[in-house]
Amino acid sequence: MLEQKPIKEFQNRDTIDHFFILRKLEVKQKKDGSNYLVLEFGDKTGFISGNYWENYEDFYKEAFVGAIVKVRGSVEVFNDKLQLRIESAKIAEKEDRVSLSDLIPASLRDPEDMKKEFWNRIKKIENFWLKSLLKNIFTQERFEKFIFAPAGKSFHHNYIGGLLEHTLEIVKICDLMCDISEKSNFQPPINRDLLITGALLHDIGKIEELSYESVFDYTDKGRLLGHIVIAANWIYAACKQIPYFPEELQDLILHLVLSHQGKLENASPVEPKTLEAIILYYADELSAKTNAYRQIIQSGSEANSNWTKFHYLIQSSLFISKEPEFYNKENLEKNKNPKREKSDGTLFD
């Protein structure tokens, strides 16, 4: 196991003698016309950039995005952001005994537990056609990619095993909505088997949309088609391979996958137009946004603040609340401010 201070704990003036994954490598020009390197490094906990100003030629000849590199230098602040001042950098050698698994973020859930949960849920599906479709889609080759892939490049579940974790979260949310609906006797009923099949398949195309051997990025196929189209193509082909697969059922499962991002501006070819589709859309949103917001909060706060740094994707900062135990009655009594004036009440008292 690699023992070094993680990026998310870096502070100004820290001395660095670390291994990282090289995430970005660019050549830029100084005002005097000479070149320098703009680099970005990553580990399990985050990213940090740095400029390599001088004596970088040997490193540049060998370096490539996705390589494990050894960096010496220090942490400094520039434009209110931490960055590295690089003294030296080199490609890691076999003798260093550092692997990608030491540096690539991974799900905190046990992979074997998630695999069992996945297949056990498929066993519960009663519809013959949908169970046949799932077995046809999840071949051994695809499933091995599925359990390893991240669910996203940077925003949510962006770690090894993230796609399987995200999928299982959505399945649980969808099952919960079915349970609520059944107990309330609302009509029309939710087609549980259809909804769960859609949940299991909705992001399957990400195993070819993303590359995730080292640095997470989009593949050429992912950029040209996107995971929704990739998945829809596989589902359509699989339905045609199953004799007498009902055409309307095929259309309904395709609609779930095609509409799961909710809106046209979110790259959904169509918007949700069935009860199951609208449930899947919001289940997907809930899983993704909860995970993303947790990661933003875990990334830390501004100095002496209860708020995270501004995040460009959500165009906001988030409040960092205390642990749930802090708000229980005992702790509230301990932390009571004796100078606090008694409330005059509210309109609802």
N, C-alpha and C positions, 0 to 999 in steps of 0.2 A: 504494500500500500504506500502511495506517495505521501510523504510527510513534508508539507510546506504550507505556508499561510495562504488561504484562499483569496481570490481576487476581491470578493465582496467585503473582506475585512481589511483591505489595504487602507493605509492612512498616509497622509502627506509626510514625506521624508523617510518612509520605510526603505530599507535596503533590500534589493531584489537579487536573488540567485535562484531562479525558478525555471521549471519546465512548463511550457504552454503549448496549446495548439495554435498554429498560425492561421488566422481567419482572413486576413487581408494583406495584400502586398502590392504597393503602388510606388512608382517612381515619380517624384515631383521635382520642380526646379526652384532653386533659391533665387534671390534677387540678383546675385552675382553671376547667374547662369549655370552654376554647378548643380549637380543632382543630389537628392537625398531620398531616403525610403520612408514611406508612411505605412506603418504596420498596425495590425490589430491582433490581439492575443486573447485566448479564452481558456477557461478551465471549467470544472463542474458548476461553479457558482456564478460566473459572469464573464464580462469582456472588459478589456482595457486597451487603449491605443497608445502609440508611441512613435516618435520620429527617430530614425537612425541617421545621424547627420554625417558621420565620417567613418572611413575605413570599413565600409560595408560590402566592398566588392566581392570578397570570397563568399560571404554569406549569401549575397544575391545570386551568385552562380548556382548554388545548390538549393536555395529555398523554393518552396511551392506551397500554395494554400492547402491546408490539411496536414502539413508536416508537424512533427513534434520538435520544438526548438528549446534550447537552453538560453536564457536571457539573464545578463547581469546588468545592474543599474540601480535606479532609485525611483521612488514615486514623487511626483511633483504636482502642483496645481496650476492649471492653465485655463482661463476663462471659466472659473468656478467648477472645473471638472478635473478629476484625477487622471493623470497620464504617466507614462513611463519615460524617464530619461535613460536611454539605452547606451551603455558603455561597450557591450559586446553581445553578440548573438551567434549561435551556431546550431546546425542540425543535430539533434540528439543521436547518439550512437548506440549500438546494441548493448555495449557494456554499461550504459546508463540504466538499463532494465526498467525503462518507462514505457508503458503501453497506452494506446488510445483509451482503453477502459479506465485508466487513472484520471483522465481529463475530460471525457465526454459525460455530460449529465445523464442520469438514468432515473427511472421511476423508483420511488421508495417502496412500492409494493413488491411483494414476492412474485417473480415471474411465473413460477409453477402454480401458485394460488390463482393467478389471473387466468392462466390457461385452463385450469380445471373449471373455474367459474364460467368461462366462455363456452366450453363444450357442454357443460351441464345445462346451460340455458338453452342451447340448441336442442338438446334431448327433450325439453319440455314443449317444444312446438308440435302441435297436433296436426296441422294442415300438411297433408302429404306433399303437395306441390311446393310449398315454401321450404319444407325441410329438405326436399330433394334439391331445390335451387341452392340452398346454403351449402350443402355437401358438395355440389358441383363447383361452386365458386371458390370455396376454401380448400383448395388442393393443398397438399403438403408443402409444395414450393411457395405458394402464396401465403400460407399461414406462417411459415418460418419468417418471411419478410414482415408480415403483419404484426407479429409479436415483438419485433425488434424496432420497427419504425417509430419516429416521433409523429405527433398529430399536427405539428406545425413547424415552420422554420424558426419563428421567433416569439410569437405572441402567447400561445397556450399549449400546455402539454408538450413543450418543445424539448423533449428528452427521450432517450432510448426507452422503449416500452410505453411511451406516451399515447400512441394511437390505440393500443389495446386498453389501457387505463381509461381513456376518454370514452371509448365505445362502451365499456362496461358501466361507466357512470350514467351514460344516456339510457342504456337498457334499464337500469334501476329506476330512473326517473319516469320512464315510459310505463314500466310495470306498476309504479305507484299510482300514476294517473288512471290506469286501468282498474286498479283496486278501488280507488275513490269512486270512479264511475259506477262500478258494479254495486257498491254499497248504497249509492244514492238512487239507484234504479233509473238514472237518466236515460232517455232515448234520443237518438239511436245509440246502441251500444258501440263501444270502441272495438275494432277488430284487433285483438291483442296479438295474434300470430303475425298479422300483416305489419303492425307497428313495430314489433320486436325485430322482425326480419329487416325492415327498413333501417332500424337503429344499428343492427349488426353490419349492414352493408353500406351505410351512407358514406363512409370515408375510405372504403377499401381501395379506391383509386390513388390514395396518397402513397401507397407502397411503390408506385411508379412515378408519381408526381414529384417526389422528393428524393434527393440523394442524402444518405446519412451514414456513410462509412466513417467519416471524420467530421468535417464541417457540414452542417445542414444547409442545403441549398436546393433550388429547383432544377430538375433535369430538363433537357431539351423537350422531351415529350410532355413534361409537366407544364412548361411554358406555352407550348403550342396547343395543348388540348385541355389541361386542367383536370383535377381529380374527379370532378363530377362527370365529365364526358367519358373519361377512362372507365369509371365504374359502370356507367350506363351501357357502354359497349359490351362489357363483360356480362352484365346481367341479361341483356337482350340475346346475346349469343348462347348463354347457358339455358335460357328459357326455350330456345329453339331446339336445343339438344334433348330436352325432356319431352317425350311423346305426349301429345294432347294437353300440353300446358295451357290452362285457360287464358285466352287473350286479354280479357278484362283484368284478371289478376296480374298479368304481366304489366299492363298499363299502370295499375295502381302501385305496384312496387317500384316501377320506373319513376312514377310521379314523386314518390317519397324521396328518392335519391336526387332527382333533378331540382326539387323545390326546397331542399333542407336548409339552404342558406337564406331562405325567407323572402328576399327582395331582389329585383332585377339588378339594382345598383350594387348588391353584394355578390354578384356573379352567379345568381341562380337563373337558369334558363327560363324557369316558370316560377310563379309564386304559389304557395300552398293553397290547394283547392279542395282538400278532403279533411275530415276530422283528424285522421291519423297524421296527415302531413303537417298540420298546424301544431300538433303535440310534439312531433319530432323536431320541428324548427325551434320551438322554445326550449325543449330539453337540450338540444345542441347548444343553444345560446347560454343556458344556465351552466352547463358543465364547462364550456370554454371560458366564459367571463369569470366565473368563480375561480378557476385555476389561474387565469391571467392576473386577476386582481391580487390573489394571494402572492404570486411571484413579485408583483410590483411592491407590495408591502414588505416582503422579505428582503427586497433589494436595499432597504434602509431608508432613512429619513434625511432631510436637510439638517444641517448643524443646529442643535438646540431647538428642535421642532418636533411637533407631533404629526407632521405631514411628510409624505414621500416627496421625492423630487418630481418635478413635472414630467409626465409621460406623454410623448408626442402622439402615440396611437390612440389614447383615450382623451387627449387634449385636456388633461386635468391632473391634479395631485390628489392623493387619497389620504384620508385621516387614518392614523395608526392607533387603533384603540388598544386598551390594556388587555391582559389575559382575562378570560371570563371570571376566574376566581376573584379578581380584584373587586368586582362589582357585587359580590355577595354581601349579606348583611353584616357579617363579622368584620370584614375589611372596611366597609363603609364607616362602621363605628370607630375603628382605629384611625382612620384618615379624616375624620370629621374636623372641619375647620371651626374652632371655637369662636372666631370673630365673625362668622357668617351670620348675617341678620336673618331673623325669622321672616318667612315669606308672608306677604299680605294676602296670599291666596290667588286663585285664578277664577275665571268665569265658570269653571266647572266644579269648584269647591262647594 
